[in-house]
Amino acid sequence: MLNLLLFLGSCALIAGFAWFFSRLGQGGLTAWIAILSLLANLFVLKQIDLLGLNATASDIFAIGNLLALNLLQEKYGRQATQNAIWTSFSCLLFFVIMSQIHLHYEPSLYDNSQSSYSLILAATPRMMIASLFTFLLIDQFDSRFYRYMRQRLPQVSMILVSAMTMCISQTLDSILCNTLGLYGVVGALTEIILVSVAIKVLAIASTIPWAYVSRKLFSQ
């Protein structure tokens, strides 16, 4: 129950901050997208139990990233979205490179943090490449798919269209990232993908009401 409450609280916070940062302008939303991208990749290692399903603690950040990306496109257009994607990707690439450099510093005799940093940051090269490739591909896909759906369904709320495109994008994300990173390593790959998709759809559905509330609050 505690995990579910924390999960729903995270959905509310991420949706709320998306509209808060949108009030700060294009630069604010771009910074928020970059932060969510970093958090999604940093928190992905922690496994949690959610409604009896094994999930990672990072799925909500990946969804928040796409929500903010769609909001950015809604307010500032395609070029602003592309700038945010490449800015976020560059920040993520820089983080990956610097984290590996950080691990290779020889700790002093008084250091007691090296083992913790190694546990968190020492991802395999295969997982890092899979994560970076998937991030760039899915963000590019979502921005184009969202623009297409908004043109086809102009009468539908931006939040509902965003939820529809995020469901498709996150399904592709789960398939790509898990296949590229885990194929041949784990035996129940299909089950892992299905559980990942189920958790992400739950997160998207949980974000929708908070997105409406946040839009109303921060549009005053």
Secondary structure, 3 states (H helix, E strand, C coil): CHHHHHHHHHHHHHHHHHHHHHCCCHHHHHHHHHHHHHHHHHHHHCEEEECCEEEECCHHHHHHHHHHHHHHHHHHCHHHHHHHHHHHHHHHHHHHHHHHHHHCCCCCCCCCCHHHHHHHHCCCHHHHHHHHHHHHHHHHHHHHHHHHHHHHCCCCCHHHHHHHHHHHHHHHHHHHHHHHHHECCECCHHHHHHHHHHHHHHHHHHHHHHHHHHHHHHCC
